[in-house]
């Protein structure tokens, strides 16, 4: 299935991220040569974020409803999205110039039978960047933590998202990984493209930088494992996870 007048819908969730929000918004709205719909979800910031969002007027569709967390907020945003292809980027991350044009051309040429990831950068407060190469997602690699997922550069057809019912609102840490596993379990394939599309910001107070949700992350991943396999992890699974993660690192080093 090919769509020539393709629309891309991007959703950003933001809660008290005024320090980063404008950079994120500008990175999306400055995309050229793309039919774009941009939705920003803010469940109740108190740091001036809503004023920033409102300052863009009709360039942004805003959702100011309370929600039950990030995954629920994303669902609220995508409920009103009208694009053919969906993507989401957090308020403290940002897209690189030309990224959405690349994605639009990719899906226009290849069709909408898969979901796709590009490369990305991890960026530290010093400005130092490291290029991240995503791995092709498979059910095994995702379940055993042996997959490099760069969510900020991952895009998927709207019908896939609607078919599986969106994000699990109870997942508080790895809702993106669960979504992609759901895609794979439905029989959809994942592709990677050799284009650098987005930047993931890593800083001390961020969730990834602080590690404050590591315990919850393990709980959420174990629940995903059980939902897919209908059993708890055992010692063999732990060993396989270690082996696959080491194999991933070796492949990345060689490449």
C-alpha positions in Angstrom: 0.0 0.0 0.0 1.5 3.3 -1.1 0.3 6.8 -0.2 1.6 9.7 -2.2 0.1 12.6 -0.3 1.4 11.3 3.0 0.7 13.0 6.3 2.9 12.5 9.4 1.5 13.0 12.8 4.0 13.7 15.6 3.0 13.7 19.3 5.0 15.3 22.1 4.3 14.7 25.7 5.5 17.3 28.1 5.2 17.9 31.9 7.1 20.7 33.4 9.7 20.7 30.6 9.8 24.4 29.8 13.6 24.4 29.7 13.6 22.1 26.7 10.1 22.4 25.2 10.8 25.2 22.7 13.8 23.5 21.3 11.7 20.3 20.7 8.8 22.2 19.2 11.0 24.2 16.8 12.7 21.0 15.7 9.3 19.6 14.6 7.8 22.7 13.1 10.9 23.6 11.2 10.7 20.4 9.2 10.4 21.1 5.5 8.8 19.3 2.5 6.4 17.3 4.7 2.7 17.2 5.3 2.8 17.6 9.1 0.4 17.4 12.0 1.9 18.3 15.4 0.1 17.5 18.7 1.5 18.5 22.1 0.1 16.9 25.3 0.5 18.7 28.6 -1.5 17.2 31.5 -1.0 20.2 33.9 2.5 21.8 33.9 3.1 24.7 36.3 6.4 26.0 34.9 5.1 28.0 32.0 5.1 25.2 29.5 1.5 25.8 28.5 2.2 29.4 27.6 5.0 28.2 25.3 2.6 25.8 23.6 -0.1 28.3 23.3 2.3 30.9 21.7 2.4 28.7 18.6 -1.3 29.1 17.9 -2.8 26.9 15.3 0.6 25.5 14.3 0.1 23.1 17.2 -2.9 21.0 18.3 -2.8 21.1 22.1 -4.2 18.5 24.5 -4.4 19.8 28.0 -6.4 17.0 29.7 -5.2 15.2 32.8 -3.8 11.8 32.2 -2.4 8.7 34.1 1.2 9.0 32.9 3.2 9.2 29.7 1.8 6.3 27.9 -1.8 7.4 28.6 -0.9 10.9 27.5 0.5 9.6 24.2 -2.7 7.7 23.7 -4.7 10.9 24.2 -2.6 12.6 21.6 -2.8 9.9 19.0 -6.6 9.5 19.5 -7.0 12.8 17.6 -4.1 12.3 15.1 -5.1 12.1 11.5 -1.8 11.2 9.8 -0.9 8.1 7.8 2.4 7.7 9.8 2.9 8.3 13.5 5.9 9.3 15.5 6.5 10.6 19.0 9.2 12.6 20.7 9.6 13.7 24.3 9.8 17.4 25.1 13.5 17.1 26.1 14.5 15.5 22.8 14.4 16.8 19.3 14.4 16.0 15.6 17.2 16.8 13.2 16.6 18.9 10.1 15.1 17.0 7.2 14.3 13.9 9.2 10.6 13.9 8.5 11.1 14.4 4.8 13.4 11.3 4.9 10.7 9.3 6.7 7.9 10.5 4.3 10.0 9.6 1.3 10.9 6.2 2.8 7.3 5.2 3.5 6.1 6.6 0.2 8.6 4.4 -1.7 8.5 1.3 0.4 4.8 1.2 1.5 3.2 0.9 4.9 3.7 -2.8 5.7 6.4 -2.2 8.3 7.7 0.2 11.0 11.0 1.9 10.7 13.9 3.3 12.7 16.8 5.6 11.8 20.0 6.3 13.6 20.2 8.9 16.3 22.5 10.8 18.7 22.7 10.6 22.4 23.6 14.1 23.7 25.1 15.1 27.1 24.7 18.6 28.7 28.3 19.4 27.6 27.1 19.1 24.0 29.1 15.8 23.4 27.2 13.4 21.1 27.4 9.7 20.4 25.8 8.2 17.3 23.5 5.3 18.1 22.9 2.6 15.6 19.5 0.9 16.1 19.3 -2.8 15.7 16.6 -4.5 13.7 13.8 -5.4 16.2 12.8 -9.1 16.7 10.6 -10.6 19.4 13.5 -12.5 20.9 15.9 -9.5 21.0 13.2 -7.2 22.4 12.1 -9.6 25.1 15.6 -10.3 26.3 16.9 -6.8 26.3 19.3 -7.3 23.4 17.9 -4.7 21.1 19.0 -1.1 20.7 15.8 0.9 20.4 16.0 4.5 19.4 12.5 5.6 20.0 13.0 9.2 18.8 13.8 8.0 15.3 11.2 5.3 15.1 8.0 5.8 13.0 5.1 3.5 12.3 1.9 3.4 10.1 -1.2 4.7 11.9 -3.2 1.6 11.2 -0.7 -0.6 13.1 -1.1 1.6 16.2 -4.9 1.5 16.1 -5.0 -2.2 15.4 -3.2 -3.1 18.6 -5.0 -0.5 20.7 -2.1 1.9 21.3 0.2 2.0 24.3 -0.4 0.0 27.5 -1.4 2.8 29.9 -0.2 0.8 32.9 3.4 0.6 31.6 5.3 3.5 33.2 8.8 3.0 31.9 9.1 1.1 28.6 5.8 1.7 26.8 7.7 2.2 23.5 9.4 -1.3 23.7 6.0 -2.8 24.5 4.4 -1.1 21.5 7.1 -2.4 19.2 6.8 -6.0 20.7 3.1 -5.8 20.0 3.8 -4.9 16.4 6.2 -7.8 16.0 3.7 -10.2 17.7 1.1 -9.1 15.2 3.4 -10.2 12.3 4.7 -6.7 11.3 8.4 -6.3 10.5 10.9 -3.7 11.5 13.3 -1.9 9.1 16.3 0.3 9.8 17.5 3.1 7.5 21.0 4.6 7.5 19.9 8.2 8.2 20.4 10.1 11.5 17.0 11.5 12.5 16.8 12.6 16.1 18.7 13.5 19.3 18.1 11.9 22.8 19.1 14.2 25.6 20.7 12.6 28.6 21.2 14.7 31.7 21.3 14.0 35.5 17.7 14.8 36.3 16.2 12.8 33.3 14.7 9.4 33.9 17.5 7.6 32.0 20.2 9.8 33.4 19.1 9.4 37.1 18.1 5.7 36.9 15.3 6.4 39.4 12.9 4.1 37.6 15.3 1.1 37.1 13.3 -1.1 39.5 10.0 -0.2 37.8 11.6 -0.8 34.4 12.5 -4.4 35.4 9.0 -5.0 36.6 7.5 -3.6 33.4 9.8 -5.7 31.2 9.1 -8.9 33.2 5.3 -8.2 32.8 5.8 -7.9 29.0 7.8 -11.1 29.0 5.0 -12.9 30.8 2.3 -11.5 28.6 4.1 -12.7 25.5 5.3 -16.1 26.7 2.7 -16.8 29.3 5.4 -17.8 31.8 7.9 -16.3 34.3 11.5 -15.8 33.5 13.9 -18.6 34.7 17.6 -19.0 35.0 17.9 -20.1 31.4 16.3 -16.9 30.3 18.7 -14.9 32.3 21.6 -16.7 30.7 20.2 -16.2 27.2 19.6 -12.5 27.9 23.3 -12.1 29.0 24.5 -14.0 25.9 22.3 -12.0 23.4 23.3 -8.6 25.0 27.0 -9.6 24.7 26.5 -10.6 21.1 24.8 -7.3 20.4 27.8 -5.4 21.8 30.2 -7.4 19.7 28.3 -6.8 16.5 28.2 -3.0 17.3 31.9 -3.0 18.0 32.7 -4.8 14.7 30.4 -2.5 12.7 
